[in-house]
Amino acid sequence: MKLNESDGKEAHAVIVYQAKEVNAVIKPEGERNFQVFVRQDDAYLSPANRGADVRIDEQGRSYILVDHAKLYNLVRNAEYGEHTLKMMTRSNGFALYALSFVSCAVQEMISNN
């Protein structure tokens, strides 16, 4: 999925999912170092449920900075459940290639750092 807007309008992708975690493969095409804001259930993510690649700005908005192609960890909820994820950007460089979901975590496989 690729954004193709010429006048800088905000575009968004909305995904309803049932999982504990959400990851997205995103590749910047052309433009780099742009923000993609991330919301879950109509609220910005918090330090408690944001993924490892999510930052929170001074206004409390959660976002990822897309600077190269990779798997971005977006959401880490404490428990499995049904949620709505919304990703928003104004960058024509945004290209979403895949989403992956984690339904449970095996404690023995998680590092302690």
C-alpha positions in Angstrom: 0.0 0.0 0.0 1.5 3.3 -1.0 0.4 6.9 -0.4 0.1 8.9 -3.6 -1.1 12.4 -2.7 0.1 15.5 -4.5 -1.2 18.2 -2.1 0.1 16.9 1.3 -3.2 15.6 2.5 -3.1 13.2 5.5 -3.8 9.6 4.6 -4.4 6.8 7.0 -4.7 3.0 7.2 -7.1 1.5 9.7 -6.7 -2.2 10.7 -9.0 -4.1 13.1 -7.0 -6.9 14.7 -7.0 -9.5 17.5 -3.5 -9.9 18.9 -1.1 -8.8 21.6 1.5 -7.1 19.4 1.6 -5.5 15.9 4.5 -5.1 13.6 4.6 -3.4 10.1 7.1 -3.7 7.3 7.5 -0.1 6.0 9.8 1.2 3.3 10.5 4.8 2.5 10.2 5.3 -1.2 11.8 8.6 -2.2 11.3 10.7 0.9 13.0 9.5 4.1 12.9 10.5 7.8 9.1 11.1 7.9 6.7 10.5 10.7 3.8 8.0 10.8 1.5 8.6 13.7 0.1 5.6 15.4 -3.2 5.3 17.4 -4.9 2.3 19.0 -8.6 2.4 19.8 -8.8 6.2 19.0 -6.0 7.1 21.4 -2.3 7.6 20.9 -0.1 4.9 22.4 1.4 5.3 25.8 4.7 4.2 27.3 2.8 1.1 28.6 1.6 -0.2 25.2 3.9 1.4 22.6 6.2 -0.9 20.5 10.0 -0.7 20.6 10.1 1.6 17.5 7.5 4.1 18.7 8.4 7.5 20.0 6.1 9.9 21.9 6.4 13.6 21.1 6.0 16.6 23.5 2.2 16.7 22.7 1.8 13.0 23.7 1.4 11.8 20.1 2.9 8.4 19.3 4.8 8.0 16.0 7.5 6.1 14.2 10.3 7.8 12.3 10.6 6.0 9.0 14.2 6.3 7.9 14.9 3.0 6.2 13.1 -0.2 5.2 12.5 -2.5 8.2 10.1 -4.3 10.4 8.8 -1.7 12.8 7.4 -2.8 16.2 4.3 -0.7 16.7 2.2 -2.1 19.6 2.9 -4.2 22.6 -0.2 -4.6 24.7 -0.1 -6.3 28.1 -2.8 -8.8 27.0 -4.3 -10.3 23.9 -7.4 -8.5 22.7 -9.3 -6.9 19.8 -8.2 -3.4 18.9 -8.3 -0.9 16.0 -4.9 0.4 14.8 -4.7 3.6 12.8 -1.5 4.8 11.1 -1.5 8.4 9.7 1.0 10.3 7.5 1.4 13.1 5.0 4.4 11.6 3.3 4.3 10.2 -0.2 7.3 8.1 0.8 5.1 5.8 2.9 4.9 2.3 1.6 3.4 -0.4 3.8 4.4 -3.9 2.7 3.2 -6.2 5.4 1.6 -6.5 8.9 2.3 -9.2 11.4 0.6 -10.0 14.7 1.8 -11.7 17.8 -1.0 -13.5 19.7 1.1 -14.6 22.7 4.6 -14.5 24.1 6.7 -17.4 25.2 8.5 -16.1 28.3 11.5 -18.3 27.8 12.1 -16.6 24.4 12.0 -13.0 25.6 15.3 -11.4 26.5 15.6 -9.6 29.8 17.1 -6.4 28.3 
